[in-house]
Amino acid sequence: MKKLLYQFDTDTLPSVFDNVVGYDGGADHVCAYGGVNAANVGGLVEGAIFTRGLRDKKNTAIFIGGGNMAGGEAVLGAVRGKFSKSSQRVLTMLTTRSLRHSLTEL
């Protein structure tokens, strides 16, 4: 089973850096989407989780990125909302460029 990483970026263009990190981290395929927000992420999440069997969910992950921390948190909340209505789960991560810069400064 292929390992799929869905990259949901709040910026208009998805981060190439995040895309490369996804592949280097072991994903077989990275599906990058830009301009993602809390209002439009629902269909993307449904497509990611409902198309694979229960045993294959472990090979599906969602990565939320972008330059806007508040926007990323809103997307994460909408993603969690989709899972709250389902017993199905996939790994979901949130990082933003502003968070990465803050961590670099520590």
VENMOMO-V515522 format. One record per residue. N is the residue number from 1. PSI is psi in degrees with one decimal (none if undefined). D_LAST is the distance of its C-alpha to the last C-alpha in Angstrom with 2 decimals. Layout:
n=N psi=PSI d_last=D_LAST
n=N psi=PSI d_last=D_LAST
This chain:
n=1 psi=131.3 d_last=38.57
n=2 psi=142.1 d_last=36.09
n=3 psi=118.2 d_last=32.42
n=4 psi=132.8 d_last=31.69
n=5 psi=121.7 d_last=28.36
n=6 psi=114.6 d_last=28.73
n=7 psi=109.6 d_last=26.00
n=8 psi=110.6 d_last=26.26
n=9 psi=134.1 d_last=24.46
n=10 psi=-18.5 d_last=24.64
n=11 psi=159.0 d_last=24.91
n=12 psi=-45.0 d_last=28.44
n=13 psi=130.1 d_last=27.81
n=14 psi=146.5 d_last=25.84
n=15 psi=125.1 d_last=22.92
n=16 psi=-37.6 d_last=24.26
n=17 psi=-49.9 d_last=20.86
n=18 psi=-35.1 d_last=20.84
n=19 psi=-46.7 d_last=24.50
n=20 psi=-43.0 d_last=24.00
n=21 psi=-37.6 d_last=21.27
n=22 psi=-46.6 d_last=23.84
n=23 psi=-44.7 d_last=26.51
n=24 psi=-24.4 d_last=24.47
n=25 psi=-4.1 d_last=23.52
n=26 psi=0.5 d_last=27.25
n=27 psi=139.2 d_last=28.69
n=28 psi=-31.6 d_last=32.26
n=29 psi=132.7 d_last=32.17
n=30 psi=122.0 d_last=29.56
n=31 psi=105.9 d_last=31.13
n=32 psi=130.1 d_last=28.99
n=33 psi=131.2 d_last=29.88
n=34 psi=164.3 d_last=28.70
n=35 psi=25.9 d_last=29.38
n=36 psi=137.0 d_last=28.91
n=37 psi=176.7 d_last=28.88
n=38 psi=-28.1 d_last=29.85
n=39 psi=-27.0 d_last=33.48
n=40 psi=1.6 d_last=33.95
n=41 psi=-19.8 d_last=31.86
n=42 psi=-48.4 d_last=34.55
n=43 psi=-33.6 d_last=36.91
n=44 psi=-43.6 d_last=34.24
n=45 psi=-45.6 d_last=33.24
n=46 psi=-41.5 d_last=36.91
n=47 psi=-34.8 d_last=37.61
n=48 psi=-39.0 d_last=34.86
n=49 psi=-27.7 d_last=35.81
n=50 psi=-6.1 d_last=39.55
n=51 psi=-6.6 d_last=40.57
n=52 psi=147.8 d_last=39.62
n=53 psi=165.4 d_last=41.26
n=54 psi=-43.4 d_last=39.65
n=55 psi=-22.6 d_last=39.13
n=56 psi=-6.6 d_last=37.53
n=57 psi=-29.3 d_last=34.80
n=58 psi=-15.1 d_last=32.60
n=59 psi=18.3 d_last=32.60
n=60 psi=131.7 d_last=31.38
n=61 psi=152.4 d_last=27.82
n=62 psi=128.2 d_last=26.44
n=63 psi=122.1 d_last=23.15
n=64 psi=124.2 d_last=22.24
n=65 psi=-174.0 d_last=20.17
n=66 psi=179.3 d_last=20.27
n=67 psi=-2.7 d_last=18.68
n=68 psi=107.4 d_last=19.60
n=69 psi=-44.3 d_last=17.77
n=70 psi=-40.6 d_last=20.87
n=71 psi=-41.2 d_last=23.18
n=72 psi=-41.2 d_last=21.45
n=73 psi=-36.1 d_last=21.64
n=74 psi=-40.8 d_last=25.28
n=75 psi=-44.3 d_last=26.03
n=76 psi=-42.1 d_last=24.58
n=77 psi=-40.7 d_last=26.82
n=78 psi=-37.9 d_last=29.78
n=79 psi=-47.1 d_last=29.23
n=80 psi=-37.3 d_last=29.10
n=81 psi=-37.8 d_last=32.25
n=82 psi=-38.7 d_last=34.05
n=83 psi=-27.1 d_last=33.31
n=84 psi=-20.1 d_last=34.43
n=85 psi=6.7 d_last=37.89
n=86 psi=152.1 d_last=38.01
n=87 psi=-3.7 d_last=37.79
n=88 psi=143.6 d_last=36.19
n=89 psi=149.4 d_last=32.46
n=90 psi=159.6 d_last=30.20
n=91 psi=129.8 d_last=26.55
n=92 psi=129.3 d_last=24.54
n=93 psi=148.6 d_last=20.86
n=94 psi=128.3 d_last=18.88
n=95 psi=146.0 d_last=15.98
n=96 psi=160.7 d_last=15.80
n=97 psi=-35.8 d_last=14.58
n=98 psi=-37.7 d_last=12.90
n=99 psi=-43.5 d_last=10.99
n=100 psi=-39.9 d_last=10.20
n=101 psi=-39.8 d_last=9.04
n=102 psi=-42.9 d_last=6.76
n=103 psi=-34.9 d_last=5.35
n=104 psi=-33.3 d_last=5.54
n=105 psi=-14.0 d_last=3.83
n=106 psi=none d_last=0.00
